[in-house]
Amino acid sequence: QVQLVESGGGLVQPGGSLRLSCAASGAIISARAMSWHRQAPGKQRELVASITSAATGGRTNYSDSVKDRFTISRDNAKNTVYLQMNSMKPEDTAVYYCARGVSLYGDPWAYWGQGTQVTVSS
C-alpha cells in the first residue's frame, strides 16, 4: 500500500520561504513521476510542479504561477520529495498535496497524501 505523508506547511510572510516534504512508504518514489498540487478555498485543485521518474531523467515542470519561485526535488535515499517555495505570495495560500503517478512521466496521479496547509499572510 502506497502512503504519502506531507509536512512542512505553516504560516509565512509574503516574500518568505517554506519547504514542503512528502515522505513515501510502500513504493520507491524515483520509480514513477511525482508531483505537487494545491487547492485554495473555492478553487479547483492545481498542478504546480512535477518530476518524472529517475529512469526518464527526472525532468521537472512547473505551472506558470510558480515558475522561477518553486523547485521540486527528490531525495532517493530518503524516499522523499520536496517542494522549495521562495518569494511567496498571498495567492500561494492553499492546501498542498503530493501525488505519485502510475506512469514514468506524469498523470494519472493515483496516490495522494492528506495535504498540508500553507498560509501566506502578514
N, CA, C and O atoms as CSV, one atom per row, in Angstrom:
chain,resi,resn,atom,element,x,y,z
A,1,GLN,N,N,0.844,-1.184,0.000
A,1,GLN,CA,C,0.000,0.000,0.000
A,1,GLN,C,C,0.889,1.247,0.000
A,1,GLN,O,O,1.744,1.414,0.870
A,2,VAL,N,N,0.676,2.107,-0.979
A,2,VAL,CA,C,1.460,3.336,-1.080
A,2,VAL,C,C,0.874,4.379,-0.138
A,2,VAL,O,O,-0.327,4.650,-0.157
A,3,GLN,N,N,1.738,4.957,0.681
A,3,GLN,CA,C,1.301,6.044,1.560
A,3,GLN,C,C,2.227,7.233,1.368
A,3,GLN,O,O,3.446,7.084,1.282
A,4,LEU,N,N,1.628,8.412,1.302
A,4,LEU,CA,C,2.367,9.656,1.163
A,4,LEU,C,C,1.982,10.569,2.321
A,4,LEU,O,O,0.799,10.764,2.599
A,5,VAL,N,N,2.981,11.124,2.992
A,5,VAL,CA,C,2.720,11.985,4.135
A,5,VAL,C,C,3.455,13.304,3.934
A,5,VAL,O,O,4.684,13.342,3.889
A,6,GLU,N,N,2.684,14.389,3.812
A,6,GLU,CA,C,3.263,15.722,3.645
A,6,GLU,C,C,3.533,16.357,4.998
A,6,GLU,O,O,2.866,16.059,5.989
A,7,SER,N,N,4.518,17.233,5.018
A,7,SER,CA,C,4.815,18.028,6.202
A,7,SER,C,C,5.506,19.313,5.755
A,7,SER,O,O,5.925,19.444,4.604
A,8,GLY,N,N,5.616,20.254,6.687
A,8,GLY,CA,C,6.339,21.480,6.411
A,8,GLY,C,C,5.477,22.691,6.149
A,8,GLY,O,O,5.999,23.791,5.964
A,9,GLY,N,N,4.177,22.518,6.130
A,9,GLY,CA,C,3.304,23.669,5.923
A,9,GLY,C,C,3.279,24.581,7.134
A,9,GLY,O,O,3.806,24.249,8.196
A,10,GLY,N,N,2.654,25.742,6.954
A,10,GLY,CA,C,2.556,26.686,8.054
A,10,GLY,C,C,2.259,28.076,7.558
A,10,GLY,O,O,1.833,28.277,6.421
A,11,LEU,N,N,2.496,29.044,8.444
A,11,LEU,CA,C,2.259,30.451,8.139
A,11,LEU,C,C,3.581,31.119,7.777
A,11,LEU,O,O,4.571,30.966,8.493
A,12,VAL,N,N,3.603,31.846,6.687
A,12,VAL,CA,C,4.806,32.552,6.252
A,12,VAL,C,C,4.409,33.933,5.741
A,12,VAL,O,O,3.317,34.112,5.201
A,13,GLN,N,N,5.287,34.892,5.911
A,13,GLN,CA,C,5.014,36.251,5.432
A,13,GLN,C,C,5.271,36.339,3.929
A,13,GLN,O,O,6.060,35.564,3.387
A,14,PRO,N,N,4.614,37.269,3.262
A,14,PRO,CA,C,4.905,37.474,1.837
A,14,PRO,C,C,6.388,37.723,1.619
A,14,PRO,O,O,7.023,38.474,2.359
A,15,GLY,N,N,6.931,37.078,0.588
A,15,GLY,CA,C,8.358,37.167,0.306
A,15,GLY,C,C,9.180,36.104,0.997
A,15,GLY,O,O,10.366,35.951,0.705
A,16,GLY,N,N,8.568,35.364,1.914
A,16,GLY,CA,C,9.284,34.336,2.663
A,16,GLY,C,C,9.364,33.012,1.927
A,16,GLY,O,O,8.951,32.892,0.774
A,17,SER,N,N,9.910,32.014,2.627
A,17,SER,CA,C,10.142,30.700,2.036
A,17,SER,C,C,9.638,29.606,2.959
A,17,SER,O,O,9.580,29.767,4.178
A,18,LEU,N,N,9.272,28.481,2.339
A,18,LEU,CA,C,8.919,27.261,3.051
A,18,LEU,C,C,9.403,26.081,2.229
A,18,LEU,O,O,9.518,26.171,1.006
A,19,ARG,N,N,9.685,24.977,2.900
A,19,ARG,CA,C,9.988,23.745,2.179
A,19,ARG,C,C,9.034,22.659,2.645
A,19,ARG,O,O,8.986,22.315,3.827
A,20,LEU,N,N,8.286,22.132,1.706
A,20,LEU,CA,C,7.387,21.028,1.984
A,20,LEU,C,C,8.093,19.707,1.711
A,20,LEU,O,O,8.917,19.598,0.802
A,21,SER,N,N,7.753,18.710,2.515
A,21,SER,CA,C,8.298,17.357,2.329
A,21,SER,C,C,7.160,16.377,2.117
A,21,SER,O,O,6.060,16.554,2.639
A,22,CYS,N,N,7.439,15.351,1.350
A,22,CYS,CA,C,6.470,14.276,1.111
A,22,CYS,C,C,7.220,12.961,1.252
A,22,CYS,O,O,7.975,12.563,0.365
A,23,ALA,N,N,7.003,12.300,2.368
A,23,ALA,CA,C,7.665,11.025,2.640
A,23,ALA,C,C,6.783,9.880,2.161
A,23,ALA,O,O,5.588,9.831,2.454
A,24,ALA,N,N,7.393,8.963,1.420
A,24,ALA,CA,C,6.638,7.855,0.843
A,24,ALA,C,C,6.996,6.537,1.517
A,24,ALA,O,O,8.137,6.315,1.922
A,25,SER,N,N,6.003,5.678,1.628
A,25,SER,CA,C,6.216,4.314,2.078
A,25,SER,C,C,5.411,3.395,1.176
A,25,SER,O,O,4.388,3.787,0.615
A,26,GLY,N,N,5.889,2.171,1.048
A,26,GLY,CA,C,5.178,1.209,0.220
A,26,GLY,C,C,5.498,1.295,-1.251
A,26,GLY,O,O,4.953,0.537,-2.053
A,27,ALA,N,N,6.393,2.229,-1.623
A,27,ALA,CA,C,6.768,2.371,-3.029
A,27,ALA,C,C,8.044,3.185,-3.118
A,27,ALA,O,O,8.345,3.989,-2.236
A,28,ILE,N,N,8.781,2.971,-4.176
A,28,ILE,CA,C,10.003,3.739,-4.430
A,28,ILE,C,C,9.629,4.950,-5.262
A,28,ILE,O,O,9.143,4.808,-6.384
A,29,ILE,N,N,9.850,6.138,-4.722
A,29,ILE,CA,C,9.336,7.332,-5.386
A,29,ILE,C,C,10.029,7.599,-6.712
A,29,ILE,O,O,9.429,8.171,-7.622
A,30,SER,N,N,11.279,7.193,-6.827
A,30,SER,CA,C,12.007,7.503,-8.057
A,30,SER,C,C,11.553,6.642,-9.234
A,30,SER,O,O,11.916,6.906,-10.380
A,31,ALA,N,N,10.759,5.614,-8.943
A,31,ALA,CA,C,10.337,4.694,-9.998
A,31,ALA,C,C,9.190,5.245,-10.842
A,31,ALA,O,O,8.909,4.723,-11.921
A,32,ARG,N,N,8.535,6.283,-10.365
A,32,ARG,CA,C,7.393,6.867,-11.075
A,32,ARG,C,C,7.463,8.392,-10.963
A,32,ARG,O,O,8.250,8.934,-10.188
A,33,ALA,N,N,6.645,9.058,-11.734
A,33,ALA,CA,C,6.557,10.513,-11.625
A,33,ALA,C,C,5.931,10.895,-10.293
A,33,ALA,O,O,5.097,10.175,-9.744
A,34,MET,N,N,6.359,12.054,-9.786
A,34,MET,CA,C,5.814,12.615,-8.557
A,34,MET,C,C,5.405,14.055,-8.822
A,34,MET,O,O,5.893,14.684,-9.761
A,35,SER,N,N,4.516,14.570,-7.997
A,35,SER,CA,C,4.030,15.930,-8.242
A,35,SER,C,C,3.545,16.576,-6.968
A,35,SER,O,O,3.293,15.913,-5.962
A,36,TRP,N,N,3.418,17.898,-7.036
A,36,TRP,CA,C,2.782,18.693,-6.005
A,36,TRP,C,C,1.601,19.436,-6.626
A,36,TRP,O,O,1.689,19.974,-7.729
A,37,HIS,N,N,0.508,19.448,-5.893
A,37,HIS,CA,C,-0.703,20.139,-6.307
A,37,HIS,C,C,-1.147,21.033,-5.161
A,37,HIS,O,O,-0.697,20.867,-4.027
A,38,ARG,N,N,-2.022,21.972,-5.454
A,38,ARG,CA,C,-2.566,22.801,-4.387
A,38,ARG,C,C,-4.026,23.120,-4.685
A,38,ARG,O,O,-4.465,23.131,-5.835
A,39,GLN,N,N,-4.756,23.378,-3.613
A,39,GLN,CA,C,-6.154,23.754,-3.750
A,39,GLN,C,C,-6.468,24.865,-2.762
A,39,GLN,O,O,-6.373,24.688,-1.548
A,40,ALA,N,N,-6.841,26.004,-3.304
A,40,ALA,CA,C,-7.249,27.144,-2.493
A,40,ALA,C,C,-8.765,27.083,-2.292
A,40,ALA,O,O,-9.470,26.454,-3.081
A,41,PRO,N,N,-9.265,27.732,-1.244
A,41,PRO,CA,C,-10.712,27.706,-0.988
A,41,PRO,C,C,-11.504,28.217,-2.186
A,41,PRO,O,O,-11.213,29.283,-2.727
A,42,GLY,N,N,-12.502,27.448,-2.591
A,42,GLY,CA,C,-13.355,27.845,-3.695
A,42,GLY,C,C,-12.756,27.660,-5.070
A,42,GLY,O,O,-13.358,28.059,-6.068
A,43,LYS,N,N,-11.571,27.058,-5.140
A,43,LYS,CA,C,-10.912,26.885,-6.436
A,43,LYS,C,C,-10.641,25.403,-6.690
A,43,LYS,O,O,-10.643,24.584,-5.771
A,44,GLN,N,N,-10.409,25.087,-7.958
A,44,GLN,CA,C,-10.073,23.718,-8.324
A,44,GLN,C,C,-8.627,23.408,-7.949
A,44,GLN,O,O,-7.786,24.300,-7.838
A,45,ARG,N,N,-8.370,22.134,-7.762
A,45,ARG,CA,C,-7.002,21.705,-7.482
A,45,ARG,C,C,-6.123,21.996,-8.694
A,45,ARG,O,O,-6.527,21.789,-9.838
A,46,GLU,N,N,-4.921,22.476,-8.423
A,46,GLU,CA,C,-3.991,22.908,-9.475
A,46,GLU,C,C,-2.681,22.156,-9.358
A,46,GLU,O,O,-2.126,22.030,-8.266
A,47,LEU,N,N,-2.184,21.654,-10.482
A,47,LEU,CA,C,-0.859,21.036,-10.517
A,47,LEU,C,C,0.172,22.156,-10.563
A,47,LEU,O,O,0.140,22.989,-11.469
A,48,VAL,N,N,1.083,22.185,-9.598
A,48,VAL,CA,C,2.077,23.261,-9.570
A,48,VAL,C,C,3.465,22.800,-9.980
A,48,VAL,O,O,4.232,23.590,-10.532
A,49,ALA,N,N,3.812,21.535,-9.722
A,49,ALA,CA,C,5.146,21.057,-10.067
A,49,ALA,C,C,5.142,19.537,-10.210
A,49,ALA,O,O,4.407,18.838,-9.512
A,50,SER,N,N,5.955,19.046,-11.104
A,50,SER,CA,C,6.077,17.602,-11.274
A,50,SER,C,C,7.509,17.246,-11.632
A,50,SER,O,O,8.273,18.077,-12.122
A,51,ILE,N,N,7.853,15.989,-11.376
A,51,ILE,CA,C,9.171,15.477,-11.718
A,51,ILE,C,C,8.991,14.070,-12.261
A,51,ILE,O,O,8.288,13.254,-11.664
A,52,THR,N,N,9.621,13.787,-13.382
A,52,THR,CA,C,9.478,12.448,-13.957
A,52,THR,C,C,10.350,11.451,-13.197
A,52,THR,O,O,11.147,11.832,-12.340
A,53,SER,N,N,10.191,10.195,-13.517
A,53,SER,CA,C,10.940,9.149,-12.838
A,53,SER,C,C,12.440,9.282,-13.097
A,53,SER,O,O,12.866,9.966,-14.027
A,54,ALA,N,N,13.223,8.618,-12.260
A,54,ALA,CA,C,14.672,8.651,-12.433
A,54,ALA,C,C,15.075,8.058,-13.782
A,54,ALA,O,O,16.017,8.534,-14.416
A,55,ALA,N,N,14.363,7.022,-14.219
A,55,ALA,CA,C,14.698,6.369,-15.479
A,55,ALA,C,C,14.512,7.278,-16.688
A,55,ALA,O,O,15.100,7.042,-17.744
A,56,THR,N,N,13.702,8.309,-16.534
A,56,THR,CA,C,13.440,9.251,-17.636
A,56,THR,C,C,14.162,10.574,-17.422
A,56,THR,O,O,13.879,11.556,-18.107
A,57,GLY,N,N,15.089,10.601,-16.480
A,57,GLY,CA,C,15.932,11.775,-16.306
A,57,GLY,C,C,15.482,12.763,-15.246
A,57,GLY,O,O,16.148,13.776,-15.034
A,58,GLY,N,N,14.365,12.494,-14.571
A,58,GLY,CA,C,13.921,13.395,-13.511
A,58,GLY,C,C,13.637,14.802,-14.012
A,58,GLY,O,O,14.004,15.783,-13.365
A,59,ARG,N,N,12.992,14.898,-15.148
A,59,ARG,CA,C,12.689,16.215,-15.702
A,59,ARG,C,C,11.583,16.884,-14.896
A,59,ARG,O,O,10.619,16.242,-14.483
A,60,THR,N,N,11.741,18.180,-14.683
A,60,THR,CA,C,10.780,18.934,-13.883
A,60,THR,C,C,9.923,19.846,-14.765
A,60,THR,O,O,10.323,20.266,-15.851
A,61,ASN,N,N,8.737,20.128,-14.250
A,61,ASN,CA,C,7.821,21.012,-14.952
A,61,ASN,C,C,7.049,21.808,-13.916
A,61,ASN,O,O,6.726,21.301,-12.841
A,62,TYR,N,N,6.754,23.060,-14.247
A,62,TYR,CA,C,6.100,23.955,-13.297
A,62,TYR,C,C,4.955,24.703,-13.961
A,62,TYR,O,O,4.971,24.964,-15.164
A,63,SER,N,N,3.967,25.039,-13.150
A,63,SER,CA,C,2.917,25.913,-13.659
A,63,SER,C,C,3.475,27.325,-13.787
A,63,SER,O,O,4.442,27.684,-13.116
A,64,ASP,N,N,2.869,28.105,-14.638
A,64,ASP,CA,C,3.340,29.472,-14.838
A,64,ASP,C,C,3.275,30.283,-13.551
A,64,ASP,O,O,4.080,31.192,-13.346
A,65,SER,N,N,2.323,29.959,-12.686
A,65,SER,CA,C,2.132,30.749,-11.469
A,65,SER,C,C,3.255,30.574,-10.455
A,65,SER,O,O,3.405,31.408,-9.562
A,66,VAL,N,N,4.050,29.506,-10.568
A,66,VAL,CA,C,5.111,29.263,-9.584
A,66,VAL,C,C,6.492,29.160,-10.225
A,66,VAL,O,O,7.496,29.042,-9.524
A,67,LYS,N,N,6.544,29.204,-11.544
A,67,LYS,CA,C,7.830,29.057,-12.236
A,67,LYS,C,C,8.819,30.104,-11.749
A,67,LYS,O,O,8.461,31.266,-11.559
A,68,ASP,N,N,10.041,29.695,-11.552
A,68,ASP,CA,C,11.143,30.538,-11.081
A,68,ASP,C,C,11.049,30.871,-9.595
A,68,ASP,O,O,11.917,31.570,-9.072
A,69,ARG,N,N,10.023,30.390,-8.907
A,69,ARG,CA,C,9.915,30.594,-7.454
A,69,ARG,C,C,9.927,29.283,-6.690
A,69,ARG,O,O,10.472,29.214,-5.588
A,70,PHE,N,N,9.330,28.237,-7.261
A,70,PHE,CA,C,9.249,26.938,-6.604
A,70,PHE,C,C,10.187,25.948,-7.281
A,70,PHE,O,O,10.438,26.028,-8.484
A,71,THR,N,N,10.702,25.008,-6.480
A,71,THR,CA,C,11.565,23.955,-7.017
A,71,THR,C,C,11.153,22.613,-6.437
A,71,THR,O,O,11.067,22.455,-5.219
A,72,ILE,N,N,10.900,21.653,-7.303
A,72,ILE,CA,C,10.615,20.288,-6.870
A,72,ILE,C,C,11.900,19.477,-6.962
A,72,ILE,O,O,12.662,19.600,-7.920
A,73,SER,N,N,12.127,18.643,-5.946
A,73,SER,CA,C,13.325,17.805,-5.951
A,73,SER,C,C,13.008,16.496,-5.251
A,73,SER,O,O,11.950,16.325,-4.644
A,74,ARG,N,N,13.959,15.577,-5.355
A,74,ARG,CA,C,13.724,14.240,-4.820
A,74,ARG,C,C,15.005,13.741,-4.163
A,74,ARG,O,O,16.092,13.884,-4.723
A,75,ASP,N,N,14.874,13.153,-2.970
A,75,ASP,CA,C,15.995,12.511,-2.279
A,75,ASP,C,C,15.709,11.018,-2.281
A,75,ASP,O,O,14.898,10.528,-1.496
A,76,ASN,N,N,16.376,10.309,-3.164
A,76,ASN,CA,C,16.074,8.885,-3.308
A,76,ASN,C,C,16.435,8.089,-2.058
A,76,ASN,O,O,15.750,7.125,-1.717
A,77,ALA,N,N,17.490,8.483,-1.383
A,77,ALA,CA,C,17.907,7.764,-0.179
A,77,ALA,C,C,16.856,7.869,0.924
A,77,ALA,O,O,16.669,6.936,1.705
A,78,LYS,N,N,16.177,9.008,0.981
A,78,LYS,CA,C,15.149,9.214,1.999
A,78,LYS,C,C,13.750,8.890,1.475
A,78,LYS,O,O,12.767,8.949,2.214
A,79,ASN,N,N,13.677,8.550,0.195
A,79,ASN,CA,C,12.381,8.262,-0.429
A,79,ASN,C,C,11.386,9.400,-0.190
A,79,ASN,O,O,10.229,9.179,0.170
A,80,THR,N,N,11.876,10.621,-0.401
A,80,THR,CA,C,11.117,11.829,-0.087
A,80,THR,C,C,11.207,12.811,-1.244
A,80,THR,O,O,12.250,12.961,-1.880
A,81,VAL,N,N,10.088,13.476,-1.499
A,81,VAL,CA,C,10.022,14.552,-2.484
A,81,VAL,C,C,9.833,15.875,-1.751
A,81,VAL,O,O,9.141,15.941,-0.735
A,82,TYR,N,N,10.447,16.911,-2.272
A,82,TYR,CA,C,10.382,18.222,-1.636
A,82,TYR,C,C,9.800,19.254,-2.596
A,82,TYR,O,O,9.852,19.097,-3.815
A,83,LEU,N,N,9.248,20.305,-2.014
A,83,LEU,CA,C,8.852,21.486,-2.775
A,83,LEU,C,C,9.413,22.697,-2.038
A,83,LEU,O,O,8.907,23.088,-0.987
A,84,GLN,N,N,10.450,23.276,-2.595
A,84,GLN,CA,C,11.021,24.500,-2.036
A,84,GLN,C,C,10.267,25.678,-2.610
A,84,GLN,O,O,10.205,25.840,-3.829
A,85,MET,N,N,9.694,26.504,-1.751
A,85,MET,CA,C,8.875,27.639,-2.178
A,85,MET,C,C,9.531,28.925,-1.706
A,85,MET,O,O,9.679,29.146,-0.504
A,86,ASN,N,N,9.917,29.763,-2.637
A,86,ASN,CA,C,10.571,31.045,-2.343
A,86,ASN,C,C,9.718,32.201,-2.863
A,86,ASN,O,O,8.807,32.009,-3.668
A,87,SER,N,N,10.030,33.385,-2.390
A,87,SER,CA,C,9.326,34.598,-2.838
A,87,SER,C,C,7.812,34.385,-2.818
A,87,SER,O,O,7.116,34.655,-3.797
A,88,MET,N,N,7.338,33.909,-1.712
A,88,MET,CA,C,5.947,33.510,-1.644
A,88,MET,C,C,5.000,34.692,-1.638
A,88,MET,O,O,5.323,35.781,-1.162
A,89,LYS,N,N,3.816,34.440,-2.184
A,89,LYS,CA,C,2.799,35.476,-2.336
A,89,LYS,C,C,1.509,35.039,-1.629
A,89,LYS,O,O,1.298,33.846,-1.411
A,90,PRO,N,N,0.653,35.990,-1.272
A,90,PRO,CA,C,-0.624,35.608,-0.643
A,90,PRO,C,C,-1.431,34.628,-1.493
A,90,PRO,O,O,-2.155,33.793,-0.950
A,91,GLU,N,N,-1.317,34.720,-2.794
A,91,GLU,CA,C,-2.070,33.817,-3.664
A,91,GLU,C,C,-1.519,32.391,-3.666
A,91,GLU,O,O,-2.109,31.504,-4.284
A,92,ASP,N,N,-0.409,32.163,-2.993
A,92,ASP,CA,C,0.104,30.793,-2.821
A,92,ASP,C,C,-0.605,30.071,-1.678
A,92,ASP,O,O,-0.398,28.874,-1.478
A,93,THR,N,N,-1.430,30.783,-0.935
A,93,THR,CA,C,-2.172,30.174,0.166
A,93,THR,C,C,-3.090,29.074,-0.341
A,93,THR,O,O,-3.929,29.303,-1.213
A,94,ALA,N,N,-2.924,27.882,0.211
A,94,ALA,CA,C,-3.693,26.721,-0.248
A,94,ALA,C,C,-3.316,25.510,0.597
A,94,ALA,O,O,-2.371,25.549,1.384
A,95,VAL,N,N,-4.073,24.444,0.415
A,95,VAL,CA,C,-3.652,23.136,0.916
A,95,VAL,C,C,-2.820,22.492,-0.186
A,95,VAL,O,O,-3.251,22.400,-1.336
A,96,TYR,N,N,-1.621,22.048,0.183
A,96,TYR,CA,C,-0.705,21.453,-0.779
A,96,TYR,C,C,-0.685,19.934,-0.610
A,96,TYR,O,O,-0.588,19.411,0.500
A,97,TYR,N,N,-0.782,19.246,-1.748
A,97,TYR,CA,C,-0.808,17.787,-1.770
A,97,TYR,C,C,0.323,17.252,-2.640
A,97,TYR,O,O,0.626,17.817,-3.691
A,98,CYS,N,N,0.943,16.169,-2.203
A,98,CYS,CA,C,1.838,15.472,-3.114
A,98,CYS,C,C,1.110,14.261,-3.683
A,98,CYS,O,O,0.167,13.745,-3.084
A,99,ALA,N,N,1.563,13.823,-4.841
A,99,ALA,CA,C,0.918,12.705,-5.522
A,99,ALA,C,C,1.954,11.886,-6.277
A,99,ALA,O,O,2.986,12.405,-6.701
A,100,ARG,N,N,1.671,10.626,-6.434
A,100,ARG,CA,C,2.533,9.711,-7.182
A,100,ARG,C,C,1.775,9.191,-8.397
A,100,ARG,O,O,0.616,8.786,-8.302
A,101,GLY,N,N,2.436,9.212,-9.507
A,101,GLY,CA,C,1.799,8.748,-10.722
A,101,GLY,C,C,1.941,7.241,-10.905
A,101,GLY,O,O,2.690,6.576,-10.189
A,102,VAL,N,N,1.214,6.729,-11.867
A,102,VAL,CA,C,1.341,5.320,-12.237
A,102,VAL,C,C,2.211,5.179,-13.484
A,102,VAL,O,O,2.506,4.066,-13.919
A,103,SER,N,N,2.616,6.305,-14.052
A,103,SER,CA,C,3.485,6.268,-15.216
A,103,SER,C,C,4.853,6.854,-14.864
A,103,SER,O,O,5.053,7.390,-13.774
A,104,LEU,N,N,5.779,6.745,-15.798
A,104,LEU,CA,C,7.120,7.278,-15.594
A,104,LEU,C,C,7.157,8.792,-15.774
A,104,LEU,O,O,8.051,9.471,-15.271
A,105,TYR,N,N,6.156,9.310,-16.507
A,105,TYR,CA,C,6.234,10.701,-16.935
A,105,TYR,C,C,5.275,11.647,-16.215
A,105,TYR,O,O,5.611,12.817,-16.029
A,106,GLY,N,N,4.113,11.191,-15.810
A,106,GLY,CA,C,3.144,12.109,-15.222
A,106,GLY,C,C,1.836,11.429,-14.899
A,106,GLY,O,O,1.795,10.293,-14.426
A,107,ASP,N,N,0.722,12.186,-15.178
A,107,ASP,CA,C,-0.582,11.647,-14.795
A,107,ASP,C,C,-0.914,10.382,-15.574
A,107,ASP,O,O,-0.343,10.124,-16.634
A,108,PRO,N,N,-1.854,9.587,-15.032
A,108,PRO,CA,C,-2.730,9.918,-13.908
A,108,PRO,C,C,-2.026,9.805,-12.571
A,108,PRO,O,O,-1.135,8.976,-12.384
A,109,TRP,N,N,-2.446,10.662,-11.636
A,109,TRP,CA,C,-1.899,10.679,-10.297
A,109,TRP,C,C,-2.779,9.799,-9.427
A,109,TRP,O,O,-3.904,10.162,-9.083
A,110,ALA,N,N,-2.250,8.643,-9.081
A,110,ALA,CA,C,-3.085,7.615,-8.458
A,110,ALA,C,C,-3.055,7.642,-6.941
A,110,ALA,O,O,-4.007,7.204,-6.295
A,111,TYR,N,N,-1.975,8.150,-6.366
A,111,TYR,CA,C,-1.812,8.118,-4.921
A,111,TYR,C,C,-1.595,9.532,-4.411
A,111,TYR,O,O,-0.815,10.302,-4.970
A,112,TRP,N,N,-2.318,9.861,-3.314
A,112,TRP,CA,C,-2.301,11.222,-2.788
A,112,TRP,C,C,-2.023,11.226,-1.298
A,112,TRP,O,O,-2.408,10.307,-0.576
A,113,GLY,N,N,-1.347,12.275,-0.849
A,113,GLY,CA,C,-1.200,12.493,0.564
A,113,GLY,C,C,-2.418,13.196,1.123
A,113,GLY,O,O,-3.380,13.467,0.404
A,114,GLN,N,N,-2.368,13.491,2.416
A,114,GLN,CA,C,-3.526,14.090,3.092
A,114,GLN,C,C,-3.541,15.607,2.976
A,114,GLN,O,O,-4.556,16.247,3.253
A,115,GLY,N,N,-2.420,16.176,2.568
A,115,GLY,CA,C,-2.338,17.621,2.390
A,115,GLY,C,C,-1.752,18.339,3.590
A,115,GLY,O,O,-1.840,17.871,4.725
A,116,THR,N,N,-1.153,19.484,3.312
A,116,THR,CA,C,-0.622,20.336,4.369
A,116,THR,C,C,-0.975,21.784,4.033
A,116,THR,O,O,-0.857,22.214,2.886
A,117,GLN,N,N,-1.411,22.528,5.052
A,117,GLN,CA,C,-1.888,23.897,4.829
A,117,GLN,C,C,-0.705,24.859,4.758
A,117,GLN,O,O,0.199,24.823,5.593
A,118,VAL,N,N,-0.733,25.708,3.755
A,118,VAL,CA,C,0.238,26.794,3.622
A,118,VAL,C,C,-0.534,28.104,3.571
A,118,VAL,O,O,-1.433,28.278,2.748
A,119,THR,N,N,-0.173,29.023,4.461
A,119,THR,CA,C,-0.827,30.330,4.506
A,119,THR,C,C,0.233,31.406,4.380
A,119,THR,O,O,1.197,31.435,5.146
A,120,VAL,N,N,0.052,32.293,3.409
A,120,VAL,CA,C,0.975,33.401,3.194
A,120,VAL,C,C,0.252,34.683,3.566
A,120,VAL,O,O,-0.685,35.103,2.888
A,121,SER,N,N,0.697,35.297,4.649
A,121,SER,CA,C,-0.004,36.472,5.155
A,121,SER,C,C,0.916,37.255,6.078
A,121,SER,O,O,1.770,36.689,6.760
A,122,SER,N,N,0.724,38.571,6.083
A,122,SER,CA,C,1.477,39.414,7.007
A,122,SER,C,C,0.690,39.637,8.291
A,122,SER,O,O,1.165,40.325,9.194
